[in-house]
């Protein structure tokens, strides 16, 4: 069964810095109702927000606070 998932990633960065996603995003660790989105940026970011949903409305939001170049956000509550 195919599941459509639309994702938008926003990143918090220091002032005057330019952030780029240089790897990914990848979908990892897919379960019955969850999945992990991973990506790498060229510089460390402190706050990552992933807006997601099964339509263009993207009604769900998951936030991760980490100061790293490799990012991962777990999405829970996915439905078939």
Secondary structure, DSSP 4 states (H G I P E B T S, - for coil): -----EEEEEEE--TT----EEEEEEEES--SSEEEEEEEEEEEEEEEEEEEESSTT--EEEEEEEEEEEEEEEEE----
